């Protein structure tokens, strides 16, 4: 935050001398030595722009000196009397005191320090910035999301899946899109943006693959595309906004790591995605492709059609569909089969022969399963799946350690079942009286 002191205070304290001296570990900077000491330096610099009469600056002074001593030989800590050297303060957009700037890898793009005013907070920020500077040197990155030749040859992270948007291209790409957009508004000089850049780029590639392009990650240079920055009230960098068709944009306020970003993107994807398909196990391919592609596959064994009829079966399937919708964020697979149609599968899951309808949740990677112990109802299944989703519930190994043979069967036609037609038996030649006598 910038602290501005009124003109009355100015007139009262103009005679105050500078807050730092040659005996401090804080390096005094002036227009004469600033370029040589800071801009041409390989070191990371923290620079305070202050006014001697500013009360906030006076309270910061002992903390700034303490931080400078702690960082000696690691990070350079300087101070500019911006009241005396107004041209230097003006060059860096200083409008209030104290203003602290971090001069990192790119000395022409200083980053505003927005942290606490204690020596501990200052040292933490300095070490964090130092880590970023070292990583930038290691990767050879430069700021921004340019996809130009120079950026790629510099050894920067692969930003091919971050879509660069401008004032001219934004509306046609984002506003009228059926896809979900996560848009970062950045400034090339912003240190936090530079820290976010590799995370955003890595997340963009992962999200593109996992959502098949239905969630897109983009970036806008807000210093160039000022119409967009104004429209969406961008006042700090980076600002990330989420755009969905027919809805007002919302701020993304989650973590800045690729895993945080990916998790939110997948949530957005599943919120907008249809529920997973509920498939009948009519072949081995259906079972394996579903269970291999998902963390869990939920398998229901429904009573024989002659026991329930079409209406009874459809009521069970409706319960499953509702649960598939409720838990669609989990991206589980959903399957069903008729009792007796896949008896080997039933036996391997400890279901076989009785107690229909039944349900098992199978982890095909570990070949373990859990059985529904409660009722086959929305409430009972919900409790079962909720326990699974938080890692609770007892499991057992799939019998035989692998899926058994799956029989190919005809899919259910949606109709009531019919009893098998028995061959007519001609009883006219049978002498029932003689048969009765023999039996007796």
PyMOL commands that set and color helices and strands:
alter all, ss='L'
color gray80, all
select helices_A, chain A and resi 7-13+34-39+55-70+86-91+119-139+149-153+170-175+191-210+226-231+258-272+284-293+305-326+328-330+343-348+378-389+399-401+432-439
alter helices_A, ss='H'
color red, helices_A
select strands_A, chain A and resi 27-29+45-50+76-81+99-103+111-112+163-165+180-186+215-221+239-243+250-251+278-280+297-302+333-338+358-363+368-371+396-397
alter strands_A, ss='S'
color yellow, strands_A
deselect
rebuild
show_as cartoon
